[in-house]
């Protein structure tokens, strides 16, 4: 792609420009709002799918971090089973629970990885066009490099998600205008009752509605990795993105929210919202998309 915005298959060319990043009206870590700019770049029209990631694995023999044992030195206080290959899997509770501790609905499942996102017995049948999940930051970066692309910076991701508007969501200031469900988020009482009409195992979805730039599922569906390290003007606790490791590690910004975001729990299904994610962690509600940029883009 060049500065004129040459079309690239499967990607949307974005001319870049000036925009207001962040928000002064939501979570503290989103503030302060400030004016910034990005150079031209192209972004994948949707998140990388299971089929696309499978092609990468077949071509390279790549083994994801969820398929490898965790070094106890990285997290010395975990139970023994947590060092086995595996990933974090959301599990609905039997009823209402206090919402201050995500360990009540997240569990580490040995054997969970991208091709078996919920662990042994789960498959990708019927989900090849869903977002790949159970991928760490290194896994996403490896795919992007293989594809000749990169992970977006937080600034690029937010510019693309806002799609030229200043409203809370790309479609306006209401999450569900006139009751219409636009984004794939939790519908019901979190974390035990979900009225979502999709796959009862994954809750992820195929490509839904595009924003004004033609990008699909930038809000909800799955969180998305960025290339940006997490930093904040305010203390922030990851309400929505659990980590496998207890020890401090590299933490990156994830954006967009997921099918687990609910008004009663986590309102981070907005373009300005952000959350920290420990780089080695893999979950069944976190994926990624890629960008191509011109020299010097940020």
C-alpha positions in Angstrom: 0.0 0.0 0.0 1.2 3.6 -0.6 0.0 7.0 0.6 -2.7 7.1 -2.0 -4.3 4.0 -0.4 -3.8 1.2 -2.9 -6.2 -1.7 -2.4 -4.8 -4.9 -0.8 -6.8 -8.1 -0.8 -8.4 -8.7 2.6 -7.3 -5.3 4.0 -8.8 -1.8 4.2 -6.6 1.1 3.2 -6.7 4.0 5.7 -5.3 7.4 4.9 -4.5 8.2 8.5 -4.7 11.7 9.9 -5.5 13.6 13.1 -8.0 12.3 15.7 -8.9 12.6 19.4 -7.6 9.5 21.2 -8.8 8.4 24.7 -11.7 9.6 26.7 -12.3 11.8 29.8 -15.7 10.3 30.5 -15.2 6.5 31.1 -12.5 4.5 32.9 -9.5 6.4 34.4 -6.9 4.6 32.2 -8.6 6.1 29.1 -7.8 9.6 30.2 -6.8 12.2 29.2 -8.2 12.5 25.8 -5.7 14.2 23.5 -5.2 15.0 19.8 -2.8 12.9 17.9 -2.3 11.5 14.4 -1.4 8.4 12.4 0.3 7.9 9.1 -1.5 5.9 6.3 -1.8 2.2 6.8 -3.9 -0.8 5.9 -5.8 -3.0 8.4 -7.2 -6.5 8.0 -10.9 -6.3 7.4 -11.5 -8.8 10.2 -9.7 -10.7 12.9 -7.4 -13.5 11.8 -9.5 -16.6 11.5 -8.9 -20.2 12.6 -8.5 -21.2 9.0 -5.9 -18.5 8.4 -4.0 -19.4 11.5 -4.1 -23.1 10.6 -2.5 -22.3 7.2 0.3 -20.5 9.1 0.8 -23.6 11.4 0.9 -26.0 8.4 3.4 -23.8 6.6 5.8 -23.3 9.5 5.2 -26.0 12.1 4.8 -23.2 14.6 3.9 -24.3 18.2 1.9 -21.8 20.2 2.7 -20.9 23.8 -0.4 -22.6 25.0 1.0 -25.9 23.6 4.2 -25.5 25.7 4.8 -26.0 29.4 5.2 -22.9 31.5 8.6 -22.4 33.2 7.9 -22.4 37.0 10.4 -19.6 37.4 8.1 -17.3 35.6 5.3 -17.9 38.1 6.5 -19.8 41.1 3.2 -19.8 43.1 0.9 -21.5 40.7 -0.6 -25.0 41.3 1.3 -27.8 39.6 -1.3 -28.3 36.8 -0.9 -24.7 35.7 2.5 -25.4 34.4 1.1 -27.9 31.8 0.4 -26.8 28.3 -3.1 -25.1 28.2 -5.0 -21.9 28.2 -7.6 -19.9 30.2 -11.2 -20.8 29.5 -14.4 -18.9 30.5 -16.9 -21.0 32.5 -20.3 -19.7 33.4 -21.2 -19.7 37.1 -24.3 -21.4 38.5 -25.7 -18.1 39.6 -24.9 -14.6 40.7 -21.4 -14.1 42.2 -19.5 -11.0 43.4 -17.9 -9.4 40.3 -14.6 -8.3 41.9 -12.7 -11.5 41.2 -12.6 -12.9 37.7 -11.1 -16.2 39.0 -14.7 -17.3 39.8 -15.4 -17.7 36.1 -12.0 -18.2 34.5 -10.1 -21.5 34.9 -6.9 -22.8 33.5 -7.6 -25.8 31.3 -4.7 -28.1 30.4 -4.8 -29.0 26.8 -6.7 -25.9 25.7 -5.0 -24.3 22.7 -6.0 -22.6 19.4 -7.3 -25.8 17.7 -9.2 -26.9 20.9 -10.1 -23.6 22.5 -12.1 -25.0 25.4 -9.8 -28.0 26.0 -9.9 -31.7 25.3 -13.0 -32.6 23.2 -13.5 -29.2 21.8 -12.9 -28.6 18.1 -13.1 -25.9 15.4 -15.9 -27.7 13.6 -18.2 -24.9 12.3 -15.7 -22.3 13.5 -13.1 -22.1 10.8 -14.2 -18.6 9.9 -14.3 -17.4 13.6 -11.4 -15.5 15.2 -8.5 -17.6 16.3 -8.2 -17.5 20.1 -5.9 -19.0 22.7 -3.0 -17.1 21.1 -0.4 -15.2 23.1 1.3 -11.9 22.1 4.3 -13.8 20.7 1.9 -16.2 18.7 0.1 -13.2 17.2 3.4 -11.5 16.3 4.8 -14.7 14.7 1.7 -15.0 12.5 1.9 -11.3 11.5 5.6 -11.6 10.6 4.9 -14.7 8.5 2.1 -12.9 6.7 4.4 -9.9 5.9 2.4 -7.7 8.2 2.6 -6.4 11.9 0.3 -6.0 14.9 -1.3 -2.6 15.0 -0.2 0.0 17.6 -2.8 1.1 20.1 -3.0 4.4 18.2 -3.6 2.7 14.9 -6.2 0.4 16.3 -8.2 3.2 18.0 -8.0 5.4 14.9 -9.4 2.5 12.8 -12.1 1.6 15.3 -13.4 5.2 15.7 -13.8 5.4 11.9 -13.9 9.1 11.9 -16.6 9.7 14.5 -16.5 11.1 18.1 -19.4 9.1 19.5 -19.0 6.3 22.1 -19.6 3.7 19.4 -19.0 3.9 15.7 -22.8 3.8 15.2 -23.7 6.4 17.8 -24.0 7.1 21.5 -26.1 4.0 22.4 -24.8 0.5 22.5 -28.1 -0.9 21.3 -30.0 1.8 19.5 -33.8 1.0 19.7 -32.9 -2.3 21.1 -30.9 -3.4 18.1 -27.9 -5.7 18.9 -25.0 -4.5 16.8 -21.9 -5.7 18.7 -21.3 -9.2 19.9 -21.3 -8.6 23.7 -22.8 -10.4 26.7 -26.6 -10.3 26.6 -28.0 -11.1 30.1 -26.8 -11.4 33.7 -23.0 -11.8 33.8 -21.5 -14.4 34.4 -24.2 -16.9 34.6 -27.0 -16.1 32.1 -26.2 -15.3 28.5 -29.0 -14.8 26.0 -26.5 -14.8 23.1 -27.8 -16.7 20.1 -24.5 -17.9 18.8 -22.3 -21.0 19.4 -22.8 -22.1 23.0 -19.2 -23.2 23.2 -17.3 -20.3 21.8 -19.7 -17.3 21.9 -17.4 -15.8 19.2 -19.0 -14.9 15.9 -18.3 -14.7 12.2 -17.9 -11.3 10.6 -20.7 -9.1 11.8 -21.4 -5.4 11.0 -18.7 -3.2 9.5 -17.9 0.3 10.7 -17.7 3.3 8.4 -14.2 2.3 7.3 -15.4 -1.2 6.4 -13.7 -3.0 9.3 -15.7 -5.8 11.0 -16.1 -6.6 14.7 -13.9 -3.9 16.0 -16.3 -3.7 19.0 -17.0 -6.9 21.0 -16.5 -10.4 19.7 -12.9 -10.9 20.9 -10.3 -8.7 22.5 -7.5 -7.9 20.1 -3.7 -7.7 20.8 -1.8 -4.6 19.9 1.9 -3.9 19.6 1.8 -1.3 22.4 3.1 -1.8 25.9 0.5 -0.9 28.5 1.0 2.3 30.4 -1.6 4.4 32.2 -2.0 7.7 34.1 -4.1 5.7 36.6 -3.9 2.4 38.4 -5.8 -0.2 36.3 -6.8 -3.7 37.2 -7.5 -6.1 34.4 -11.2 -6.9 35.0 -11.7 -8.7 31.7 -8.4 -10.2 30.5 -7.1 -12.8 33.0 -3.5 -13.8 33.1 -2.1 -17.3 33.5 1.1 -16.1 35.1 1.2 -14.5 38.5 4.7 -13.1 38.2 5.0 -9.7 36.6 5.8 -9.9 32.9 5.5 -7.9 29.7 2.0 -6.3 29.5 0.4 -5.2 26.2 -2.7 -3.2 25.4 -5.7 -5.1 24.2 -8.6 -3.4 22.6 -12.2 -3.7 21.6 -13.8 -5.8 24.3 -15.3 -9.3 23.8 -18.4 -11.4 23.9 -17.9 -11.4 27.7 -18.3 -7.6 28.1 -21.5 -6.8 29.9 -22.9 -3.4 31.2 -23.1 -4.8 34.7 -19.4 -5.9 34.7 -17.1 -4.4 32.0 -18.0 -1.5 29.7 -14.8 -1.8 27.7 -16.5 -2.5 24.4 -15.7 0.9 23.1 -12.9 2.2 20.8 -11.3 4.3 23.5 -11.3 1.5 26.1 -8.2 -0.4 26.8 -7.0 -3.2 29.1 -3.6 -4.7 30.0 -2.8 -8.3 29.1 0.2 -10.3 30.2 2.1 -11.3 27.1 2.2 -15.0 27.7 -1.4 -15.5 28.4 -3.8 -17.2 26.0 -7.6 -17.1 26.5 -10.7 -18.1 24.6 -11.8 -14.5 24.1 -8.6 -12.9 22.8 -7.5 -12.8 19.2 -5.8 -10.3 16.8 -5.7 -8.6 13.4 -2.8 -7.3 11.4 -1.7 -4.1 9.6 0.5 -3.0 6.8 2.1 0.4 7.2 4.2 2.9 5.3 7.7 3.7 6.5 7.6 5.7 9.7 3.9 5.0 10.5 3.0 4.9 14.2 
